[in-house]
């Protein structure tokens, strides 16, 4: 490889190391090309690019990118799975762990998870976690359950308060109905008295006229 080509490879690796927050490093020594190609295709489906790199160039790229933690993992033939945006780190770690178990050749050295260095054992532990979608569902369920309980505690007093308000409204309605009924009865009595007064006055006038006529006849 010419010097210019090496410089391009180092520059490309350095850029990928800067932008990739998560990557996994494996030793592919003794792995057949067909196995490497098969693993590369499986990792692409999980949102990761699998690259076989030369340690000398990768060290230069890591130093240029300021990723000193990666240098310690570069011993022997090295392949790196770079997680792209939207990739699932759990699924990628599981795919690599499955390949290591199936081939009995591939060895996981470690990796970097969102800037944090991981050992090979930690990568294998990550591979045993449920897929990211299931993890999100479990986290959401853990968050929603307490919120539901809190909503129940908040709703119960409000419902009780609503019932008390309704009872008070009914009570006030009944208290106002009694004076209204008494007022109606009082108004009826007044009207009857007013209607009876002219009749009494007419009877008194008739009696006075009869008495006057009787007196005149006697005279």
C-alpha positions in Angstrom: 0.0 0.0 0.0 1.4 3.4 -1.0 1.9 6.2 1.5 -0.9 8.2 0.0 -3.3 5.3 0.3 -2.3 4.7 3.9 -2.9 8.3 4.7 -6.4 8.1 3.3 -7.1 4.9 5.3 -5.9 6.5 8.5 -8.0 9.7 7.9 -11.1 7.6 7.2 -10.6 5.4 10.3 -9.9 8.5 12.4 -13.2 10.1 11.2 -15.1 6.9 12.0 -13.6 6.7 15.4 -14.6 10.3 16.1 -18.2 9.8 15.1 -18.8 6.3 16.4 -19.8 6.5 20.0 -20.1 2.7 20.2 -17.8 0.1 18.7 -16.7 -3.5 19.4 -13.3 -5.0 18.8 -12.7 -8.7 18.0 -9.8 -10.9 17.0 -10.6 -12.7 13.8 -7.4 -14.7 13.5 -8.1 -18.0 11.8 -11.6 -17.0 10.6 -12.4 -17.8 6.9 -13.3 -15.0 4.5 -16.7 -16.6 4.0 -17.3 -16.4 7.8 -16.2 -12.8 7.8 -18.5 -11.8 4.9 -21.4 -13.6 6.6 -20.8 -11.8 9.9 -20.4 -8.5 8.0 -23.8 -8.9 6.4 -25.5 -9.8 9.7 -24.0 -6.8 11.4 -25.2 -4.5 8.6 -28.7 -5.6 9.4 -28.2 -4.5 13.0 -26.8 -1.1 12.0 -23.1 -1.7 12.2 -20.2 -1.8 9.7 -17.6 -4.6 10.3 -14.1 -3.7 9.1 -10.9 -5.7 9.1 -8.1 -3.2 9.9 -4.3 -3.1 10.2 -3.2 -2.4 13.8 -0.5 0.0 12.8 -2.9 2.2 10.8 -5.6 1.8 13.4 -3.2 3.0 16.2 -2.4 6.1 14.2 -6.1 6.7 13.5 -6.9 6.2 17.2 -4.2 8.7 18.3 -5.5 11.2 15.7 -9.0 10.8 16.9 -8.0 11.1 20.6 -9.3 7.6 21.3 -6.5 6.3 23.5 -8.7 3.6 25.1 -8.9 1.8 21.8 -5.1 1.4 21.5 -5.0 -1.2 24.3 -7.3 -3.4 22.3 -5.2 -3.5 19.2 -3.1 -6.6 19.6 -3.1 -9.2 16.9 -5.4 -9.3 13.9 -8.2 -6.9 14.6 -11.7 -6.4 13.3 -13.9 -3.5 14.4 -17.7 -3.2 14.3 -18.6 0.5 14.1 -22.2 1.2 15.3 -23.9 3.7 13.1 -26.7 6.1 14.0 -29.9 4.2 14.9 -28.0 1.0 15.4 -28.8 -1.3 18.3 -25.7 -1.9 20.5 -27.3 -4.9 22.2 -28.2 -6.6 19.0 -24.7 -5.9 17.6 -23.0 -7.3 20.7 -25.3 -10.4 20.5 -24.5 -11.0 16.8 -20.7 -10.9 17.5 -21.1 -13.1 20.6 -23.2 -15.6 18.5 -20.5 -15.6 15.8 -17.8 -16.3 18.5 -19.8 -19.2 19.9 -20.6 -20.6 16.4 -17.1 -20.4 15.0 -15.2 -21.0 18.2 -12.5 -18.9 16.5 -13.7 -15.3 16.8 -12.7 -13.7 20.1 -14.3 -10.6 21.6 -11.6 -8.2 23.0 -13.8 -5.4 24.2 -15.2 -2.2 22.9 -16.4 1.3 23.6 -20.0 2.0 24.6 -21.0 5.6 24.3 -17.4 6.7 25.1 -16.9 4.2 27.9 -14.3 1.4 27.5 -15.6 -2.2 27.9 -13.9 -5.5 28.4 -14.6 -8.6 26.5 -16.7 -9.9 29.4 -18.7 -6.8 29.5 -19.5 -7.0 25.8 -20.7 -10.6 26.4 -22.9 -9.4 29.3 -24.3 -6.7 27.1 -25.1 -9.4 24.5 -27.3 -11.3 27.0 -29.6 -8.3 27.6 -33.1 -8.2 25.9 -33.4 -6.3 22.6 -33.5 -2.5 22.8 -37.3 -2.4 22.0 -38.1 -4.8 24.9 -35.9 -2.8 27.2 -37.7 0.4 26.3 -41.0 -1.3 27.0 -39.8 -2.6 30.4 -38.5 0.9 31.3 -41.8 2.5 30.2 -43.8 0.0 32.2 -41.7 0.7 35.3 -42.3 4.4 34.8 -46.1 4.2 34.0 -47.0 1.9 36.8 -46.1 4.3 39.6 -47.7 7.2 37.7 -51.0 5.2 37.4 -50.9 4.6 41.2 -50.3 8.3 41.8 -53.2 9.2 39.4 -55.5 6.9 41.4 -54.5 8.6 44.7 -55.1 12.0 43.2 -58.4 11.1 41.5 -60.0 9.5 44.5 -60.1 12.7 46.7 -61.4 14.6 43.7 -64.2 12.1 43.2 -65.1 12.3 46.9 -65.1 16.1 46.7 -67.4 16.0 43.7 -69.8 13.8 45.6 -69.8 16.2 48.5 -70.5 19.2 46.3 -73.4 17.4 44.6 -74.9 16.5 48.1 -74.5 20.1 49.2 -76.2 21.4 46.1 -79.1 19.1 46.7 -79.3 20.2 50.3 -79.3 23.8 49.4 -82.0 23.2 46.8 -84.3 21.5 49.4 -83.8 24.4 51.9 -84.7 26.9 49.3 -87.8 25.0 48.2 -89.5 25.2 51.6 -89.6 29.0 51.9 -90.9 29.2 48.4 -93.7 26.8 49.2 -94.6 28.8 52.3 -94.6 32.0 50.2 -97.0 30.5 47.7 -99.4 29.4 50.5 -99.2 32.9 52.0 -100.1 34.5 48.7 -103.1 32.3 48.3 -104.5 33.3 51.7 -104.2 37.0 50.9 -106.0 36.5 47.6 -108.9 34.7 49.4 -109.2 37.4 52.0 -109.2 40.1 49.3 -111.9 38.2 47.4 -114.1 37.8 50.5 -114.1 41.5 51.5 -116.4 42.7 48.7 -118.9 39.9 49.4 -119.1 40.8 53.1 -119.5 44.5 52.3 -122.4 43.6 49.8 -124.2 41.6 52.5 -123.9 44.4 55.0 -125.4 46.9 52.5 -128.3 44.6 51.7 -129.1 44.2 55.4 -129.0 48.0 56.0 -131.4 48.6 53.0 -133.9 46.0 54.3 -133.9 47.5 57.8 -134.6 51.0 56.3 -137.5 49.7 54.3 -139.1 48.0 57.3 -138.9 51.2 59.3 -140.6 53.2 56.6 -143.5 50.8 56.3 -144.1 50.8 60.1 -144.2 54.6 60.1 
